[in-house]
Amino acid sequence: MPVKVFTDSACDLEQAVCDELDITVVPLSVRFGNEELTDRVDLTPQAFYEKMAATPTLPETAAPAPGAFEQAFREALDGGADGVVCINLAGGLSATIASAQNAARAIGDDRVQVVDSHSV
């Protein structure tokens, strides 16, 4: 099986593209005040922009927990992937890459590689 590609939901790739290229997206959390939503699960891109327009405070994001990345990476390897590459939101802007790196260390398999996109 080929290398499995992962990213986080800050990538803004359309789901159809992810499906076509077999890219797994690990979602960030998005908070609007006291309301916390899981990106791409509880919150579509359209709903995000609607909430932004209707809410006076700016949304905040939170990185996925390392466990979310670890579970996804293990499932890919257990499913026969030759390797895993995870391309994330810029490390200088988000803790997301640190979560993915912690997950890779927890797995302890050099077939899991985490890449900082240095991009938003």
Residue, then its C-alpha position, 0 to 999 in steps of 0.5 A: m500500500p502506498v504512503k498515506v497522506f494526512t493534514d489538518s483542517a487548516c489546509d482548506l482542501e475541499q472534501a472532494v479533493c481529499d476523497e480523490l487523493d485519499i488525504t485524511v484531514v485531522p480536524l482542529s477545534v474552533r471556538f466562537g465564545n463559549e461554543e466549541l466546534t470540531d472543524r469539518v465535523d460540527l462546522t462546515p466552511q459555509a457555517f464558519y463564515e456565517k458564524m463569523a459574520a454573526t458573532p462580534t468576537l473573532p473565532e479561536t482555534a485549538a490544535p488537535a490532541p496528539g491522540a487524534f493524530e496518533q490514532a489516525f497514524r496507527e490506523a493507517l499503518d495497521g491498515g497496511a500503509d507503507g508509511v505516513v506523511c503528515i503536512n501541517l499548518a506552520g509551526g510558528l503559527s500553531a501548535t498543530i504540528a507539535s501535536a502531530q510530532n508528539a503522536a509520531r514520537a509516541i508511535g516510534d516508527d520512522r515510517v511516520q514523518v511530520v512536515d511543517s508546511h511553513s504556510v497557512 
